[in-house]
């Protein structure tokens, strides 16, 4: 698993662009993007990012199913953090996210500064765990 690779997944090009812009300031982070769940699964298998931020409502393969498939990748899925980032904030959707293995569920609109801080904190925890482990 690449310690500093972040995978952004959304079918809206302007959202991917804004997320890339938001996370550009993270030091030493390689950013990959995918436009649907099927691409996300393929990139996760190939590049093994440490954190995946994924929309739910996408064509080809939605975020719930993509998350389930990523979490099922042997030797990787149980270690990668998948955060679902979506406008779907209903209780049933949050529950479904938990069932498929999502590690966090962030509803849109979100505060960009808080989102950036949370991602940085996650990456810092990974770095600390790697050093001590």
Secondary structure, DSSP 4 states (H G I P E B T S, - for coil): --TTEEEEE-S-HHHHHHHHHHHTTSTT-EEEEESSHHHHHHHHHHH--SEEEE-SS-SSS-HHHHHHHHHTSTTTTTTSEEEEEES---HHHHHHHHHHT-SEEEESS--HHHHHHHHHHHHHHHHHHHHH-
